[in-house]
Amino acid sequence: MAVLCKRDTYMLGVSCVSYGNCENASEDDLPPSSDYVMWCCMVFLEVPFFKRLFRKIDTREGTENISHELRSLLKSEPKIPLVNEPI
């Protein structure tokens, strides 16, 4: 799932994907029970090729802002444990 947050000079948004623990899941348990699912939320950025070709576009402020807002939103819910990035 993805949510597009900005679409001016570049596209900026948030994407979420779930990781299931397949070792503990059986064929009858699809999708995996919530005990074995981890969600990964990430900021995505896409600068169109031709806009990149003719000038450098500073995306730092946009990505920093949305990353901060996403982290604040997730931290505000006590039931959401924040973990390091999966390998």
Short mmCIF file of the C-alpha atoms (twelve columns), coordinates in Angstrom:
data_MODEL
# 
_entry.id   MODEL 
# 
loop_
_atom_site.group_PDB 
_atom_site.id 
_atom_site.type_symbol 
_atom_site.label_atom_id 
_atom_site.label_alt_id 
_atom_site.label_comp_id 
_atom_site.label_asym_id 
_atom_site.label_seq_id 
_atom_site.Cartn_x 
_atom_site.Cartn_y 
_atom_site.Cartn_z 
_atom_site.pdbx_PDB_model_num 
ATOM 1  C CA . MET A 1  0.000  0.000   0.000   1 
ATOM 2  C CA . ALA A 2  1.276  3.495   -0.754  1 
ATOM 3  C CA . VAL A 3  0.091  7.023   -0.046  1 
ATOM 4  C CA . LEU A 4  1.309  9.813   -2.299  1 
ATOM 5  C CA . CYS A 5  1.903  12.967  -0.234  1 
ATOM 6  C CA . LYS A 6  3.532  15.322  -2.734  1 
ATOM 7  C CA . ARG A 7  3.596  15.536  -6.507  1 
ATOM 8  C CA . ASP A 8  5.170  18.848  -7.514  1 
ATOM 9  C CA . THR A 9  8.749  18.640  -8.720  1 
ATOM 10 C CA . TYR A 10 9.046  15.075  -7.404  1 
ATOM 11 C CA . MET A 11 6.783  12.368  -6.004  1 
ATOM 12 C CA . LEU A 12 7.044  11.762  -2.274  1 
ATOM 13 C CA . GLY A 13 5.023  9.337   -0.234  1 
ATOM 14 C CA . VAL A 14 4.812  6.590   2.349   1 
ATOM 15 C CA . SER A 15 4.662  2.905   1.543   1 
ATOM 16 C CA . CYS A 16 3.798  0.005   3.854   1 
ATOM 17 C CA . VAL A 17 4.398  -3.702  3.430   1 
ATOM 18 C CA . SER A 18 3.795  -6.619  5.787   1 
ATOM 19 C CA . TYR A 19 6.244  -9.383  6.579   1 
ATOM 20 C CA . GLY A 20 4.789  -12.643 7.831   1 
ATOM 21 C CA . ASN A 21 6.712  -15.215 9.792   1 
ATOM 22 C CA . CYS A 22 6.301  -18.115 7.365   1 
ATOM 23 C CA . GLU A 23 8.138  -20.550 9.619   1 
ATOM 24 C CA . ASN A 24 5.208  -20.532 12.069  1 
ATOM 25 C CA . ALA A 25 2.432  -20.276 9.487   1 
ATOM 26 C CA . SER A 26 0.633  -23.235 7.955   1 
ATOM 27 C CA . GLU A 27 -1.283 -23.440 4.686   1 
ATOM 28 C CA . ASP A 28 -4.516 -23.101 6.641   1 
ATOM 29 C CA . ASP A 29 -3.235 -19.943 8.352   1 
ATOM 30 C CA . LEU A 30 -3.072 -17.567 5.384   1 
ATOM 31 C CA . PRO A 31 -2.667 -14.718 5.882   1 
ATOM 32 C CA . PRO A 32 -0.491 -15.290 8.946   1 
ATOM 33 C CA . SER A 33 -2.001 -14.474 12.317  1 
ATOM 34 C CA . SER A 34 -1.255 -11.024 13.660  1 
ATOM 35 C CA . ASP A 35 1.219  -12.498 16.171  1 
ATOM 36 C CA . TYR A 36 3.603  -13.249 13.313  1 
ATOM 37 C CA . VAL A 37 3.213  -10.160 11.137  1 
ATOM 38 C CA . MET A 38 5.512  -7.157  11.102  1 
ATOM 39 C CA . TRP A 39 4.736  -4.023  9.118   1 
ATOM 40 C CA . CYS A 40 7.467  -2.017  7.483   1 
ATOM 41 C CA . CYS A 41 6.709  1.626   6.677   1 
ATOM 42 C CA . MET A 42 9.080  3.609   4.499   1 
ATOM 43 C CA . VAL A 43 9.304  6.932   2.728   1 
ATOM 44 C CA . PHE A 44 9.639  6.754   -1.043  1 
ATOM 45 C CA . LEU A 45 10.842 9.400   -3.450  1 
ATOM 46 C CA . GLU A 46 10.845 9.554   -7.224  1 
ATOM 47 C CA . VAL A 47 12.320 12.378  -9.284  1 
ATOM 48 C CA . PRO A 48 11.329 12.240  -12.972 1 
ATOM 49 C CA . PHE A 49 14.264 11.561  -15.295 1 
ATOM 50 C CA . PHE A 50 14.027 14.783  -17.301 1 
ATOM 51 C CA . LYS A 51 13.766 16.957  -14.201 1 
ATOM 52 C CA . ARG A 52 16.926 15.255  -12.866 1 
ATOM 53 C CA . LEU A 53 18.672 15.640  -16.185 1 
ATOM 54 C CA . PHE A 54 18.490 19.427  -16.396 1 
ATOM 55 C CA . ARG A 55 18.899 20.484  -12.771 1 
ATOM 56 C CA . LYS A 56 19.592 19.192  -9.303  1 
ATOM 57 C CA . ILE A 57 16.441 19.000  -7.219  1 
ATOM 58 C CA . ASP A 58 16.840 19.268  -3.454  1 
ATOM 59 C CA . THR A 59 14.621 16.603  -1.901  1 
ATOM 60 C CA . ARG A 60 16.248 16.633  1.520   1 
ATOM 61 C CA . GLU A 61 13.722 18.908  3.254   1 
ATOM 62 C CA . GLY A 62 10.709 16.974  1.940   1 
ATOM 63 C CA . THR A 63 12.070 13.565  2.909   1 
ATOM 64 C CA . GLU A 64 13.202 14.778  6.344   1 
ATOM 65 C CA . ASN A 65 9.787  16.319  7.049   1 
ATOM 66 C CA . ILE A 66 7.761  13.291  6.032   1 
ATOM 67 C CA . SER A 67 10.154 10.915  7.835   1 
ATOM 68 C CA . HIS A 68 9.769  12.954  11.022  1 
ATOM 69 C CA . GLU A 69 5.954  13.029  10.683  1 
ATOM 70 C CA . LEU A 70 5.781  9.270   10.021  1 
ATOM 71 C CA . ARG A 71 7.975  8.460   13.024  1 
ATOM 72 C CA . SER A 72 5.936  10.804  15.261  1 
ATOM 73 C CA . LEU A 73 2.682  9.241   14.103  1 
ATOM 74 C CA . LEU A 74 3.913  5.688   14.736  1 
ATOM 75 C CA . LYS A 75 5.417  6.600   18.124  1 
ATOM 76 C CA . SER A 76 2.106  8.139   19.236  1 
ATOM 77 C CA . GLU A 77 0.445  4.702   19.233  1 
ATOM 78 C CA . PRO A 78 1.661  2.724   22.271  1 
ATOM 79 C CA . LYS A 79 0.703  -0.619  20.712  1 
ATOM 80 C CA . ILE A 80 3.149  -0.118  17.821  1 
ATOM 81 C CA . PRO A 81 6.670  -1.276  18.714  1 
ATOM 82 C CA . LEU A 82 9.374  0.383   16.628  1 
ATOM 83 C CA . VAL A 83 12.201 -1.919  15.576  1 
ATOM 84 C CA . ASN A 84 15.348 -1.586  13.498  1 
ATOM 85 C CA . GLU A 85 15.123 -2.102  9.745   1 
ATOM 86 C CA . PRO A 86 14.785 -5.744  8.743   1 
ATOM 87 C CA . ILE A 87 17.791 -7.264  7.021   1 
# 
